[in-house]
Amino acid sequence: MTRTITIGAAQVGPIQLADTRSMVVERLIVLLREGAEAGCDLVVFPELTLTTFFPRWWVDDLAEADRFYETEMPGPETQPLFDEARRLGVGFHLGYAELTPDGHRYNTAILVERDGTIVGRYRKVHLPGHEDHEPWRAFQHLERYYFEAGDGFDVHGAFGGVVGMAICNDRRWPETYRVLGLQGCELALIGYNTPIHYAPDPDQDRLQGFHNGLVLQSGAYQNGMWVVGVAKAGCEEGCDLLGESAIIAPSGEVRAVTATVGDELVVATADLDLCANFKETLFDFDRYRRPEVYERITTQRGPEVPAHVQAALAAAENREDRS
Ligand code: ING
């Protein structure tokens, strides 16, 4: 019997500072109902789906940002989403800012099965941006100030398959998909909030959509897994966020993509058994991978140019200087 799961990528348009959680949850419920109508088993919401992307601002005291975090999940304002999902028999993935009882802050996502139970929680591993206020920027990207890093990538048995989660910047690092792939992941769910403008290198602004597709599609293909990338999109407090939410097949092909930068649901039915077409041939990890030559990947953080290469380049440069 083929294992299929009908997935809704529920892109969420801009959330402004004045928008309350209840207003946002109402929008999420509309998308959830649309997904149920379309026969979805699972609806995937973006990163930090309940508030505006608050790391775009500096606050002197972290406590001033407490209002952007959830101290319980579900809480009073998110319970209606859980209730409606259970009533509809649709599971969902939700990204939000987590403040734990002992004061730890994470960029978190959860996986909720069709009976309303939380079957998985993930805390973002790769935190992009900067730690300190950098007034030269048009807007900040202070995830390294507002969040602690998570401690790894897990998979969960849900919706009839092996499901993993990652968040936003994680999708740019091949290690993310490989660690999930080495656990047999068949479906990776990845919410994102990606500003179009990248202050350290504005030449990349025009490439945001291309890079988004590049990393989602390569991650899917190189690990034989379905990948669902879902944006919080549009102009939030004057900051344009990328849309282009997509559902990617293990072949790397785009099966569905959004056309707007607002609230928009796109749907595709994923045949999880399609993963085997890649995991058992080209990307048969156990047969073809060579961990014994990959040691640098787990022992080095930054690049190290071998001394003999540095010497050869210096010698060549000296020769050029003398000629
Ligand atoms: N956002 C961005 C991302 O990785 C970023 C960070 C912004 C990277 C712009 C490059 C350009 O998509 C988050 N939230 O990680």
Residues whose N, C-alpha, C, O or C-beta is under 5 A from the ligand:
A	BS01	ING	P128 C168 N169 N193 T194 P195 H197 Y198
